[in-house]
Amino acid sequence: MPHIDLKFYPRGLSEEATQKLVDDLSAVLINHLGTTDKAISVMLTEVQPDAWKSDVYDPVIKPALEQMAKKPGYTL
């Protein structure tokens, strides 16, 4: 039951572009984890740049740096 919780700066994606992003992320999980589309859930959350540190970096990224498979190339 893979779940992706993607947080990102607003990009003004259309509904079509958003669906393409979700489809592409799902395809990666299906390909690499051998899961099914019905087992995947995806959460997309737009975070304003001025809120990134307080809403994402400090509570989510910083405490989990040691466990991250890919660490960010920045610090805040």
All heavy atoms as a GROMACS GRO file, in nm:
protein
  595
    1MET      N    1   0.083  -0.118   0.000
    1MET     CA    2   0.000   0.000   0.000
    1MET      C    3   0.088   0.125   0.000
    1MET      O    4   0.096   0.195   0.099
    1MET     CB    5  -0.092   0.002   0.122
    1MET     CG    6  -0.189  -0.111   0.127
    1MET     SD    7  -0.306  -0.095  -0.007
    1MET     CE    8  -0.436  -0.195   0.052
    2PRO      N    9   0.155   0.153  -0.109
    2PRO     CA   10   0.239   0.273  -0.114
    2PRO      C   11   0.155   0.401  -0.106
    2PRO      O   12   0.046   0.410  -0.162
    2PRO     CB   13   0.308   0.264  -0.249
    2PRO     CG   14   0.291   0.124  -0.295
    2PRO     CD   15   0.167   0.074  -0.230
    3HIS      N   16   0.211   0.498  -0.034
    3HIS     CA   17   0.149   0.630  -0.023
    3HIS      C   18   0.256   0.734  -0.046
    3HIS      O   19   0.364   0.728   0.014
    3HIS     CB   20   0.086   0.650   0.115
    3HIS     CG   21   0.037   0.790   0.137
    3HIS    ND1   22  -0.076   0.838   0.076
    3HIS    CD2   23   0.088   0.892   0.209
    3HIS    CE1   24  -0.094   0.964   0.113
    3HIS    NE2   25   0.005   0.999   0.193
    4ILE      N   26   0.229   0.830  -0.133
    4ILE     CA   27   0.319   0.942  -0.157
    4ILE      C   28   0.254   1.067  -0.102
    4ILE      O   29   0.137   1.095  -0.130
    4ILE     CB   30   0.346   0.961  -0.308
    4ILE    CG1   31   0.419   0.842  -0.365
    4ILE    CG2   32   0.424   1.090  -0.332
    4ILE    CD1   33   0.438   0.848  -0.515
    5ASP      N   34   0.330   1.142  -0.023
    5ASP     CA   35   0.285   1.270   0.032
    5ASP      C   36   0.381   1.376  -0.020
    5ASP      O   37   0.485   1.400   0.039
    5ASP     CB   38   0.285   1.265   0.184
    5ASP     CG   39   0.228   1.390   0.247
    5ASP    OD1   40   0.187   1.483   0.173
    5ASP    OD2   41   0.224   1.397   0.371
    6LEU      N   42   0.348   1.435  -0.132
    6LEU     CA   43   0.436   1.530  -0.201
    6LEU      C   44   0.399   1.673  -0.166
    6LEU      O   45   0.285   1.716  -0.186
    6LEU     CB   46   0.426   1.508  -0.352
    6LEU     CG   47   0.514   1.594  -0.441
    6LEU    CD1   48   0.662   1.569  -0.411
    6LEU    CD2   49   0.483   1.568  -0.586
    7LYS      N   50   0.496   1.746  -0.113
    7LYS     CA   51   0.479   1.887  -0.081
    7LYS      C   52   0.570   1.965  -0.175
    7LYS      O   53   0.684   1.927  -0.197
    7LYS     CB   54   0.516   1.912   0.064
    7LYS     CG   55   0.425   1.842   0.163
    7LYS     CD   56   0.481   1.850   0.305
    7LYS     CE   57   0.392   1.789   0.409
    7LYS     NZ   58   0.352   1.652   0.386
    8PHE      N   59   0.519   2.075  -0.229
    8PHE     CA   60   0.596   2.150  -0.328
    8PHE      C   61   0.546   2.294  -0.335
    8PHE      O   62   0.435   2.324  -0.292
    8PHE     CB   63   0.588   2.083  -0.466
    8PHE     CG   64   0.447   2.065  -0.516
    8PHE    CD1   65   0.390   2.157  -0.602
    8PHE    CD2   66   0.372   1.955  -0.478
    8PHE    CE1   67   0.260   2.141  -0.648
    8PHE    CE2   68   0.242   1.936  -0.523
    8PHE     CZ   69   0.186   2.030  -0.609
    9TYR      N   70   0.632   2.381  -0.388
    9TYR     CA   71   0.590   2.520  -0.411
    9TYR      C   72   0.481   2.520  -0.517
    9TYR      O   73   0.483   2.439  -0.610
    9TYR     CB   74   0.707   2.603  -0.463
    9TYR     CG   75   0.816   2.638  -0.364
    9TYR    CD1   76   0.927   2.705  -0.408
    9TYR    CD2   77   0.808   2.607  -0.230
    9TYR    CE1   78   1.030   2.740  -0.321
    9TYR    CE2   79   0.910   2.641  -0.142
    9TYR     CZ   80   1.020   2.708  -0.188
    9TYR     OH   81   1.121   2.743  -0.103
   10PRO      N   82   0.387   2.613  -0.508
   10PRO     CA   83   0.282   2.623  -0.609
   10PRO      C   84   0.339   2.639  -0.749
   10PRO      O   85   0.435   2.713  -0.770
   10PRO     CB   86   0.204   2.748  -0.567
   10PRO     CG   87   0.227   2.759  -0.420
   10PRO     CD   88   0.368   2.711  -0.400
   11ARG      N   89   0.284   2.565  -0.840
   11ARG     CA   90   0.328   2.568  -0.979
   11ARG      C   91   0.219   2.608  -1.076
   11ARG      O   92   0.243   2.616  -1.196
   11ARG     CB   93   0.380   2.429  -1.021
   11ARG     CG   94   0.498   2.380  -0.942
   11ARG     CD   95   0.622   2.455  -0.984
   11ARG     NE   96   0.740   2.396  -0.924
   11ARG     CZ   97   0.831   2.465  -0.856
   11ARG    NH1   98   0.816   2.594  -0.841
   11ARG    NH2   99   0.935   2.406  -0.806
   12GLY      N  100   0.098   2.627  -1.027
   12GLY     CA  101  -0.011   2.663  -1.116
   12GLY      C  102  -0.044   2.552  -1.215
   12GLY      O  103  -0.082   2.579  -1.329
   13LEU      N  104  -0.032   2.427  -1.171
   13LEU     CA  105  -0.059   2.314  -1.260
   13LEU      C  106  -0.208   2.306  -1.294
   13LEU      O  107  -0.294   2.322  -1.207
   13LEU     CB  108  -0.017   2.184  -1.194
   13LEU     CG  109   0.131   2.166  -1.160
   13LEU    CD1  110   0.153   2.035  -1.086
   13LEU    CD2  111   0.216   2.171  -1.286
   14SER      N  112  -0.235   2.279  -1.417
   14SER     CA  113  -0.373   2.255  -1.460
   14SER      C  114  -0.419   2.120  -1.404
   14SER      O  115  -0.337   2.041  -1.356
   14SER     CB  116  -0.382   2.254  -1.612
   14SER     OG  117  -0.310   2.141  -1.663
   15GLU      N  118  -0.548   2.094  -1.412
   15GLU     CA  119  -0.598   1.963  -1.370
   15GLU      C  120  -0.533   1.852  -1.451
   15GLU      O  121  -0.499   1.746  -1.397
   15GLU     CB  122  -0.751   1.956  -1.385
   15GLU     CG  123  -0.826   2.026  -1.275
   15GLU     CD  124  -0.976   2.001  -1.283
   15GLU    OE1  125  -1.015   1.885  -1.310
   15GLU    OE2  126  -1.051   2.096  -1.262
   16GLU      N  127  -0.514   1.877  -1.579
   16GLU     CA  128  -0.452   1.777  -1.667
   16GLU      C  129  -0.306   1.753  -1.626
   16GLU      O  130  -0.262   1.637  -1.619
   16GLU     CB  131  -0.458   1.825  -1.812
   16GLU     CG  132  -0.400   1.727  -1.911
   16GLU     CD  133  -0.412   1.776  -2.054
   16GLU    OE1  134  -0.526   1.803  -2.098
   16GLU    OE2  135  -0.307   1.788  -2.120
   17ALA      N  136  -0.232   1.859  -1.599
   17ALA     CA  137  -0.092   1.844  -1.557
   17ALA      C  138  -0.082   1.776  -1.422
   17ALA      O  139   0.008   1.694  -1.398
   17ALA     CB  140  -0.023   1.980  -1.554
   18THR      N  141  -0.175   1.808  -1.332
   18THR     CA  142  -0.176   1.743  -1.200
   18THR      C  143  -0.203   1.594  -1.215
   18THR      O  144  -0.135   1.511  -1.153
   18THR     CB  145  -0.282   1.808  -1.109
   18THR    OG1  146  -0.249   1.946  -1.091
   18THR    CG2  147  -0.290   1.740  -0.975
   19GLN      N  148  -0.298   1.558  -1.299
   19GLN     CA  149  -0.328   1.416  -1.321
   19GLN      C  150  -0.210   1.345  -1.384
   19GLN      O  151  -0.179   1.231  -1.349
   19GLN     CB  152  -0.454   1.399  -1.406
   19GLN     CG  153  -0.500   1.255  -1.415
   19GLN     CD  154  -0.530   1.196  -1.278
   19GLN    OE1  155  -0.608   1.251  -1.202
   19GLN    NE2  156  -0.466   1.084  -1.246
   20LYS      N  157  -0.140   1.411  -1.476
   20LYS     CA  158  -0.022   1.351  -1.540
   20LYS      C  159   0.086   1.327  -1.435
   20LYS      O  160   0.152   1.221  -1.436
   20LYS     CB  161   0.029   1.445  -1.650
   20LYS     CG  162   0.158   1.403  -1.715
   20LYS     CD  163   0.137   1.297  -1.820
   20LYS     CE  164   0.262   1.276  -1.903
   20LYS     NZ  165   0.333   1.154  -1.873
   21LEU      N  166   0.106   1.421  -1.344
   21LEU     CA  167   0.203   1.404  -1.236
   21LEU      C  168   0.168   1.282  -1.151
   21LEU      O  169   0.253   1.197  -1.123
   21LEU     CB  170   0.209   1.530  -1.150
   21LEU     CG  171   0.293   1.524  -1.023
   21LEU    CD1  172   0.439   1.492  -1.054
   21LEU    CD2  173   0.281   1.655  -0.945
   22VAL      N  174   0.042   1.272  -1.111
   22VAL     CA  175  -0.003   1.158  -1.030
   22VAL      C  176   0.013   1.027  -1.107
   22VAL      O  177   0.060   0.927  -1.052
   22VAL     CB  178  -0.149   1.179  -0.985
   22VAL    CG1  179  -0.206   1.053  -0.920
   22VAL    CG2  180  -0.159   1.297  -0.889
   23ASP      N  181  -0.022   1.028  -1.234
   23ASP     CA  182  -0.007   0.907  -1.316
   23ASP      C  183   0.140   0.866  -1.327
   23ASP      O  184   0.173   0.747  -1.318
   23ASP     CB  185  -0.065   0.929  -1.456
   23ASP     CG  186  -0.216   0.942  -1.456
   23ASP    OD1  187  -0.281   0.909  -1.354
   23ASP    OD2  188  -0.270   0.989  -1.559
   24ASP      N  189   0.229   0.963  -1.346
   24ASP     CA  190   0.372   0.933  -1.358
   24ASP      C  191   0.429   0.879  -1.226
   24ASP      O  192   0.506   0.784  -1.226
   24ASP     CB  193   0.450   1.056  -1.402
   24ASP     CG  194   0.427   1.094  -1.548
   24ASP    OD1  195   0.363   1.016  -1.622
   24ASP    OD2  196   0.472   1.203  -1.588
   25LEU      N  197   0.391   0.941  -1.115
   25LEU     CA  198   0.437   0.892  -0.985
   25LEU      C  199   0.386   0.750  -0.961
   25LEU      O  200   0.461   0.663  -0.914
   25LEU     CB  201   0.389   0.984  -0.872
   25LEU     CG  202   0.451   1.124  -0.868
   25LEU    CD1  203   0.376   1.213  -0.770
   25LEU    CD2  204   0.598   1.118  -0.834
   26SER      N  205   0.262   0.727  -0.994
   26SER     CA  206   0.204   0.593  -0.977
   26SER      C  207   0.275   0.490  -1.063
   26SER      O  208   0.302   0.378  -1.019
   26SER     CB  209   0.055   0.595  -1.012
   26SER     OG  210  -0.016   0.679  -0.924
   27ALA      N  211   0.310   0.527  -1.186
   27ALA     CA  212   0.379   0.436  -1.276
   27ALA      C  213   0.515   0.395  -1.220
   27ALA      O  214   0.557   0.279  -1.232
   27ALA     CB  215   0.395   0.499  -1.414
   28VAL      N  216   0.584   0.489  -1.155
   28VAL     CA  217   0.714   0.457  -1.094
   28VAL      C  218   0.695   0.354  -0.983
   28VAL      O  219   0.772   0.257  -0.973
   28VAL     CB  220   0.781   0.586  -1.039
   28VAL    CG1  221   0.899   0.552  -0.950
   28VAL    CG2  222   0.824   0.675  -1.154
   29LEU      N  223   0.593   0.371  -0.901
   29LEU     CA  224   0.568   0.276  -0.793
   29LEU      C  225   0.530   0.139  -0.846
   29LEU      O  226   0.576   0.036  -0.796
   29LEU     CB  227   0.460   0.328  -0.699
   29LEU     CG  228   0.494   0.455  -0.621
   29LEU    CD1  229   0.376   0.499  -0.537
   29LEU    CD2  230   0.617   0.437  -0.535
   30ILE      N  231   0.447   0.138  -0.948
   30ILE     CA  232   0.407   0.011  -1.008
   30ILE      C  233   0.530  -0.060  -1.066
   30ILE      O  234   0.550  -0.180  -1.045
   30ILE     CB  235   0.299   0.035  -1.116
   30ILE    CG1  236   0.168   0.079  -1.049
   30ILE    CG2  237   0.279  -0.090  -1.203
   30ILE    CD1  238   0.066   0.136  -1.145
   31ASN      N  239   0.615   0.014  -1.134
   31ASN     CA  240   0.734  -0.042  -1.197
   31ASN      C  241   0.836  -0.093  -1.095
   31ASN      O  242   0.890  -0.203  -1.110
   31ASN     CB  243   0.798   0.062  -1.289
   31ASN     CG  244   0.916   0.008  -1.365
   31ASN    OD1  245   0.912  -0.102  -1.419
   31ASN    ND2  246   1.023   0.084  -1.370
   32HIS      N  247   0.862  -0.015  -0.994
   32HIS     CA  248   0.970  -0.049  -0.901
   32HIS      C  249   0.927  -0.133  -0.780
   32HIS      O  250   1.009  -0.205  -0.724
   32HIS     CB  251   1.041   0.078  -0.852
   32HIS     CG  252   1.120   0.144  -0.959
   32HIS    ND1  253   1.246   0.104  -0.994
   32HIS    CD2  254   1.089   0.247  -1.042
   32HIS    CE1  255   1.290   0.179  -1.092
   32HIS    NE2  256   1.197   0.267  -1.124
   33LEU      N  257   0.801  -0.121  -0.741
   33LEU     CA  258   0.755  -0.196  -0.623
   33LEU      C  259   0.662  -0.311  -0.658
   33LEU      O  260   0.622  -0.388  -0.570
   33LEU     CB  261   0.685  -0.101  -0.525
   33LEU     CG  262   0.770   0.014  -0.470
   33LEU    CD1  263   0.688   0.098  -0.372
   33LEU    CD2  264   0.896  -0.038  -0.402
   34GLY      N  265   0.624  -0.320  -0.785
   34GLY     CA  266   0.537  -0.429  -0.826
   34GLY      C  267   0.398  -0.422  -0.764
   34GLY      O  268   0.335  -0.524  -0.743
   35THR      N  269   0.354  -0.303  -0.735
   35THR     CA  270   0.222  -0.285  -0.675
   35THR      C  271   0.117  -0.263  -0.783
   35THR      O  272   0.148  -0.265  -0.902
   35THR     CB  273   0.226  -0.166  -0.576
   35THR    OG1  274   0.105  -0.164  -0.500
   35THR    CG2  275   0.245  -0.033  -0.646
   36THR      N  276  -0.005  -0.244  -0.743
   36THR     CA  277  -0.112  -0.216  -0.839
   36THR      C  278  -0.158  -0.073  -0.823
   36THR      O  279  -0.140  -0.010  -0.718
   36THR     CB  280  -0.233  -0.308  -0.816
   36THR    OG1  281  -0.288  -0.280  -0.687
   36THR    CG2  282  -0.193  -0.454  -0.825
   37ASP      N  283  -0.219  -0.020  -0.926
   37ASP     CA  284  -0.267   0.117  -0.923
   37ASP      C  285  -0.369   0.138  -0.810
   37ASP      O  286  -0.369   0.242  -0.745
   37ASP     CB  287  -0.329   0.155  -1.057
   37ASP     CG  288  -0.360   0.302  -1.066
   37ASP    OD1  289  -0.265   0.384  -1.057
   37ASP    OD2  290  -0.479   0.336  -1.082
   38LYS      N  291  -0.452   0.037  -0.786
   38LYS     CA  292  -0.554   0.049  -0.682
   38LYS      C  293  -0.496   0.056  -0.542
   38LYS      O  294  -0.561   0.102  -0.449
   38LYS     CB  295  -0.653  -0.067  -0.691
   38LYS     CG  296  -0.742  -0.058  -0.812
   38LYS     CD  297  -0.845  -0.168  -0.813
   38LYS     CE  298  -0.935  -0.151  -0.935
   38LYS     NZ  299  -1.050  -0.239  -0.930
   39ALA      N  300  -0.373   0.013  -0.524
   39ALA     CA  301  -0.310   0.013  -0.392
   39ALA      C  302  -0.241   0.146  -0.359
   39ALA      O  303  -0.203   0.169  -0.246
   39ALA     CB  304  -0.208  -0.100  -0.384
   40ILE      N  305  -0.226   0.233  -0.458
   40ILE     CA  306  -0.149   0.357  -0.443
   40ILE      C  307  -0.240   0.473  -0.404
   40ILE      O  308  -0.349   0.489  -0.457
   40ILE     CB  309  -0.078   0.390  -0.575
   40ILE    CG1  310   0.021   0.280  -0.611
   40ILE    CG2  311  -0.008   0.526  -0.567
   40ILE    CD1  312   0.074   0.289  -0.753
   41SER      N  313  -0.188   0.554  -0.310
   41SER     CA  314  -0.254   0.681  -0.279
   41SER      C  315  -0.150   0.792  -0.291
   41SER      O  316  -0.032   0.772  -0.261
   41SER     CB  317  -0.317   0.680  -0.139
   41SER     OG  318  -0.222   0.649  -0.041
   42VAL      N  319  -0.196   0.908  -0.336
   42VAL     CA  320  -0.106   1.021  -0.357
   42VAL      C  321  -0.172   1.147  -0.301
   42VAL      O  322  -0.287   1.176  -0.332
   42VAL     CB  323  -0.076   1.043  -0.508
   42VAL    CG1  324   0.013   1.165  -0.528
   42VAL    CG2  325  -0.014   0.919  -0.570
   43MET      N  326  -0.096   1.217  -0.217
   43MET     CA  327  -0.140   1.345  -0.160
   43MET      C  328  -0.050   1.453  -0.216
   43MET      O  329   0.073   1.442  -0.207
   43MET     CB  330  -0.128   1.340  -0.008
   43MET     CG  331  -0.166   1.467   0.061
   43MET     SD  332  -0.344   1.488   0.051
   43MET     CE  333  -0.364   1.632   0.149
   44LEU      N  334  -0.108   1.556  -0.276
   44LEU     CA  335  -0.032   1.669  -0.328
   44LEU      C  336  -0.067   1.792  -0.245
   44LEU      O  337  -0.184   1.828  -0.234
   44LEU     CB  338  -0.066   1.695  -0.475
   44LEU     CG  339  -0.041   1.579  -0.572
   44LEU    CD1  340  -0.088   1.619  -0.712
   44LEU    CD2  341   0.105   1.539  -0.574
   45THR      N  342   0.034   1.856  -0.189
   45THR     CA  343   0.012   1.974  -0.105
   45THR      C  344   0.102   2.087  -0.152
   45THR      O  345   0.225   2.074  -0.150
   45THR     CB  346   0.044   1.943   0.043
   45THR    OG1  347  -0.032   1.830   0.084
   45THR    CG2  348   0.012   2.062   0.131
   46GLU      N  349   0.042   2.196  -0.195
   46GLU     CA  350   0.118   2.314  -0.232
   46GLU      C  351   0.149   2.394  -0.106
   46GLU      O  352   0.060   2.418  -0.024
   46GLU     CB  353   0.041   2.400  -0.330
   46GLU     CG  354   0.024   2.334  -0.466
   46GLU     CD  355  -0.040   2.426  -0.568
   46GLU    OE1  356  -0.102   2.528  -0.530
   46GLU    OE2  357  -0.030   2.395  -0.688
   47VAL      N  358   0.276   2.432  -0.091
   47VAL     CA  359   0.322   2.507   0.026
   47VAL      C  360   0.388   2.635  -0.025
   47VAL      O  361   0.479   2.628  -0.110
   47VAL     CB  362   0.422   2.424   0.110
   47VAL    CG1  363   0.471   2.505   0.228
   47VAL    CG2  364   0.359   2.293   0.154
   48GLN      N  365   0.345   2.746   0.026
   48GLN     CA  366   0.405   2.874  -0.013
   48GLN      C  367   0.552   2.879   0.028
   48GLN      O  368   0.588   2.827   0.135
   48GLN     CB  369   0.329   2.990   0.050
   48GLN     CG  370   0.186   3.006   0.000
   48GLN     CD  371   0.181   3.037  -0.149
   48GLN    OE1  372   0.265   3.109  -0.203
   48GLN    NE2  373   0.082   2.981  -0.216
   49PRO      N  374   0.638   2.940  -0.054
   49PRO     CA  375   0.780   2.946  -0.020
   49PRO      C  376   0.809   3.002   0.119
   49PRO      O  377   0.897   2.952   0.189
   49PRO     CB  378   0.839   3.036  -0.129
   49PRO     CG  379   0.748   3.016  -0.246
   49PRO     CD  380   0.610   2.999  -0.186
   50ASP      N  381   0.734   3.103   0.161
   50ASP     CA  382   0.760   3.164   0.292
   50ASP      C  383   0.714   3.076   0.408
   50ASP      O  384   0.746   3.102   0.523
   50ASP     CB  385   0.699   3.303   0.302
   50ASP     CG  386   0.549   3.305   0.286
   50ASP    OD1  387   0.489   3.204   0.245
   50ASP    OD2  388   0.489   3.410   0.316
   51ALA      N  389   0.642   2.969   0.377
   51ALA     CA  390   0.596   2.876   0.481
   51ALA      C  391   0.672   2.744   0.478
   51ALA      O  392   0.649   2.656   0.562
   51ALA     CB  393   0.446   2.849   0.465
   52TRP      N  394   0.763   2.726   0.382
   52TRP     CA  395   0.832   2.598   0.366
   52TRP      C  396   0.906   2.558   0.493
   52TRP      O  397   0.897   2.445   0.539
   52TRP     CB  398   0.928   2.604   0.247
   52TRP     CG  399   0.986   2.471   0.215
   52TRP    CD1  400   1.109   2.423   0.252
   52TRP    CD2  401   0.923   2.366   0.143
   52TRP    NE1  402   1.126   2.295   0.206
   52TRP    CE2  403   1.013   2.257   0.138
   52TRP    CE3  404   0.800   2.352   0.080
   52TRP    CZ2  405   0.983   2.138   0.074
   52TRP    CZ3  406   0.770   2.233   0.017
   52TRP    CH2  407   0.861   2.128   0.014
   53LYS      N  408   0.981   2.650   0.550
   53LYS     CA  409   1.061   2.617   0.669
   53LYS      C  410   0.971   2.575   0.785
   53LYS      O  411   0.994   2.471   0.848
   53LYS     CB  412   1.150   2.734   0.710
   53LYS     CG  413   1.242   2.700   0.828
   53LYS     CD  414   1.334   2.818   0.859
   53LYS     CE  415   1.440   2.789   0.961
   53LYS     NZ  416   1.403   2.713   1.078
   54SER      N  417   0.869   2.653   0.814
   54SER     CA  418   0.784   2.624   0.929
   54SER      C  419   0.688   2.507   0.907
   54SER      O  420   0.657   2.434   1.001
   54SER     CB  421   0.704   2.749   0.969
   54SER     OG  422   0.616   2.787   0.865
   55ASP      N  423   0.642   2.489   0.784
   55ASP     CA  424   0.542   2.385   0.756
   55ASP      C  425   0.600   2.252   0.708
   55ASP      O  426   0.536   2.148   0.723
   55ASP     CB  427   0.442   2.434   0.651
   55ASP     CG  428   0.354   2.546   0.702
   55ASP    OD1  429   0.367   2.586   0.820
   55ASP    OD2  430   0.271   2.597   0.623
   56VAL      N  431   0.719   2.256   0.649
   56VAL     CA  432   0.775   2.135   0.590
   56VAL      C  433   0.915   2.103   0.645
   56VAL      O  434   0.936   1.995   0.701
   56VAL     CB  435   0.780   2.142   0.436
   56VAL    CG1  436   0.838   2.016   0.376
   56VAL    CG2  437   0.641   2.170   0.379
   57TYR      N  438   1.008   2.196   0.630
   57TYR     CA  439   1.146   2.165   0.666
   57TYR      C  440   1.162   2.132   0.815
   57TYR      O  441   1.214   2.026   0.849
   57TYR     CB  442   1.242   2.278   0.627
   57TYR     CG  443   1.386   2.237   0.645
   57TYR    CD1  444   1.451   2.163   0.547
   57TYR    CD2  445   1.456   2.268   0.761
   57TYR    CE1  446   1.582   2.121   0.563
   57TYR    CE2  447   1.587   2.227   0.778
   57TYR     CZ  448   1.650   2.153   0.679
   57TYR     OH  449   1.779   2.112   0.697
   58ASP      N  450   1.118   2.221   0.901
   58ASP     CA  451   1.137   2.199   1.045
   58ASP      C  452   1.060   2.078   1.100
   58ASP      O  453   1.118   1.996   1.170
   58ASP     CB  454   1.103   2.324   1.125
   58ASP     CG  455   1.210   2.433   1.110
   58ASP    OD1  456   1.323   2.403   1.064
   58ASP    OD2  457   1.180   2.549   1.144
   59PRO      N  458   0.931   2.062   1.067
   59PRO     CA  459   0.858   1.950   1.127
   59PRO      C  460   0.872   1.816   1.054
   59PRO      O  461   0.855   1.710   1.115
   59PRO     CB  462   0.712   1.995   1.123
   59PRO     CG  463   0.705   2.088   1.007
   59PRO     CD  464   0.840   2.157   1.001
   60VAL      N  465   0.905   1.817   0.925
   60VAL     CA  466   0.905   1.692   0.848
   60VAL      C  467   1.046   1.651   0.806
   60VAL      O  468   1.087   1.537   0.830
   60VAL     CB  469   0.813   1.704   0.724
   60VAL    CG1  470   0.815   1.577   0.642
   60VAL    CG2  471   0.672   1.742   0.764
   61ILE      N  472   1.118   1.740   0.741
   61ILE     CA  473   1.248   1.704   0.683
   61ILE      C  474   1.357   1.695   0.788
   61ILE      O  475   1.425   1.592   0.799
   61ILE     CB  476   1.287   1.805   0.572
   61ILE    CG1  477   1.188   1.795   0.456
   61ILE    CG2  478   1.430   1.780   0.526
   61ILE    CD1  479   1.206   1.901   0.349
   62LYS      N  480   1.376   1.800   0.864
   62LYS     CA  481   1.487   1.806   0.959
   62LYS      C  482   1.490   1.688   1.057
   62LYS      O  483   1.595   1.626   1.074
   62LYS     CB  484   1.486   1.939   1.033
   62LYS     CG  485   1.610   1.967   1.113
   62LYS     CD  486   1.605   2.108   1.172
   62LYS     CE  487   1.729   2.138   1.254
   62LYS     NZ  488   1.723   2.273   1.310
   63PRO      N  489   1.377   1.651   1.119
   63PRO     CA  490   1.381   1.539   1.214
   63PRO      C  491   1.408   1.403   1.148
   63PRO      O  492   1.448   1.309   1.214
   63PRO     CB  493   1.242   1.540   1.278
   63PRO     CG  494   1.182   1.670   1.247
   63PRO     CD  495   1.247   1.718   1.121
   64ALA      N  496   1.387   1.393   1.018
   64ALA     CA  497   1.400   1.264   0.949
   64ALA      C  498   1.522   1.255   0.858
   64ALA      O  499   1.535   1.160   0.781
   64ALA     CB  500   1.273   1.239   0.866
   65LEU      N  501   1.613   1.350   0.868
   65LEU     CA  502   1.728   1.352   0.777
   65LEU      C  503   1.806   1.221   0.776
   65LEU      O  504   1.848   1.174   0.670
   65LEU     CB  505   1.822   1.468   0.812
   65LEU     CG  506   1.779   1.604   0.758
   65LEU    CD1  507   1.867   1.714   0.816
   65LEU    CD2  508   1.781   1.608   0.607
   66GLU      N  509   1.826   1.160   0.890
   66GLU     CA  510   1.904   1.035   0.897
   66GLU      C  511   1.836   0.919   0.825
   66GLU      O  512   1.903   0.829   0.775
   66GLU     CB  513   1.932   0.998   1.043
   66GLU     CG  514   2.027   1.093   1.113
   66GLU     CD  515   2.163   1.104   1.045
   66GLU    OE1  516   2.219   0.998   1.007
   66GLU    OE2  517   2.212   1.217   1.028
   67GLN      N  518   1.704   0.919   0.819
   67GLN     CA  519   1.630   0.809   0.758
   67GLN      C  520   1.600   0.833   0.610
   67GLN      O  521   1.553   0.742   0.541
   67GLN     CB  522   1.496   0.787   0.830
   67GLN     CG  523   1.511   0.737   0.972
   67GLN     CD  524   1.538   0.848   1.071
   67GLN    OE1  525   1.490   0.960   1.054
   67GLN    NE2  526   1.615   0.821   1.174
   68MET      N  527   1.624   0.952   0.559
   68MET     CA  528   1.587   0.986   0.422
   68MET      C  529   1.673   0.912   0.320
   68MET      O  530   1.795   0.906   0.333
   68MET     CB  531   1.598   1.136   0.398
   68MET     CG  532   1.490   1.213   0.467
   68MET     SD  533   1.493   1.383   0.409
   68MET     CE  534   1.330   1.430   0.460
   69ALA      N  535   1.608   0.856   0.219
   69ALA     CA  536   1.678   0.791   0.110
   69ALA      C  537   1.746   0.894   0.020
   69ALA      O  538   1.850   0.867  -0.040
   69ALA     CB  539   1.581   0.707   0.028
   70LYS      N  540   1.689   1.012   0.010
   70LYS     CA  541   1.748   1.124  -0.063
   70LYS      C  542   1.732   1.248   0.023
   70LYS      O  543   1.623   1.292   0.049
   70LYS     CB  544   1.682   1.147  -0.198
   70LYS     CG  545   1.748   1.265  -0.270
   70LYS     CD  546   1.701   1.283  -0.410
   70LYS     CE  547   1.769   1.394  -0.485
   70LYS     NZ  548   1.829   1.501  -0.412
   71LYS      N  549   1.845   1.298   0.066
   71LYS     CA  550   1.846   1.416   0.150
   71LYS      C  551   1.845   1.542   0.064
   71LYS      O  552   1.900   1.540  -0.048
   71LYS     CB  553   1.969   1.416   0.240
   71LYS     CG  554   1.971   1.302   0.340
   71LYS     CD  555   2.104   1.294   0.411
   71LYS     CE  556   2.111   1.183   0.513
   71LYS     NZ  557   2.069   1.053   0.472
   72PRO      N  558   1.785   1.650   0.112
   72PRO     CA  559   1.788   1.773   0.033
   72PRO      C  560   1.929   1.830   0.027
   72PRO      O  561   2.011   1.805   0.116
   72PRO     CB  562   1.695   1.867   0.112
   72PRO     CG  563   1.699   1.816   0.252
   72PRO     CD  564   1.717   1.667   0.242
   73GLY      N  565   1.957   1.905  -0.076
   73GLY     CA  566   2.087   1.968  -0.092
   73GLY      C  567   2.090   2.106  -0.032
   73GLY      O  568   2.170   2.190  -0.074
   74TYR      N  569   2.004   2.132   0.064
   74TYR     CA  570   1.998   2.263   0.128
   74TYR      C  571   1.970   2.244   0.277
   74TYR      O  572   1.925   2.138   0.319
   74TYR     CB  573   1.887   2.350   0.066
   74TYR     CG  574   1.748   2.293   0.089
   74TYR    CD1  575   1.674   2.327   0.202
   74TYR    CD2  576   1.691   2.205  -0.001
   74TYR    CE1  577   1.548   2.274   0.224
   74TYR    CE2  578   1.564   2.152   0.020
   74TYR     CZ  579   1.494   2.188   0.133
   74TYR     OH  580   1.370   2.135   0.154
   75THR      N  581   1.997   2.345   0.354
   75THR     CA  582   1.957   2.348   0.495
   75THR      C  583   1.891   2.482   0.521
   75THR      O  584   1.918   2.581   0.454
   75THR     CB  585   2.078   2.332   0.590
   75THR    OG1  586   2.174   2.434   0.560
   75THR    CG2  587   2.142   2.196   0.576
   76LEU      N  588   1.804   2.484   0.618
   76LEU     CA  589   1.735   2.608   0.654
   76LEU      C  590   1.753   2.635   0.803
   76LEU      O  591   1.767   2.547   0.882
   76LEU     CB  592   1.586   2.600   0.622
   76LEU     CG  593   1.551   2.582   0.475
   76LEU    CD1  594   1.400   2.565   0.457
   76LEU    CD2  595   1.596   2.702   0.395
   0.00000   0.00000   0.00000
